[in-house]
């Protein structure tokens, strides 16, 4: 048995803004009903891994790169840009047929859009 990734964490100095961006872009539901400031993410899918958003400590940078599956990379890039994201690598067809784009969200964290 291997050791698959089953959880992701986004550490952000502006966790509420980070949660607002991703929930607006992807329709994720963010649950903040806990005393520790953890924002649990429900992606609305049975596929993929579970995750959440933690407030980053003052000395830590914002970090984590996520690869999100989308039906249409170009359309998702346009939507992300209208929400304040910046494109680092525009939609690119990979040799195996997959398509991806790499972006920075409005808080400066990188993420990728991926279509198999």
Secondary structure, 3 states (H helix, E strand, C coil): CCCCCCEEEEEECCHHHHHHHHHHHHCCEEECCCCCCCEEEECCCCCCCEEEEEECCCCCCCECCEEEECCCHHHHHHHHHHCCCEEEEEEEECCCCCEEEEEECCCCCEEEEEEC
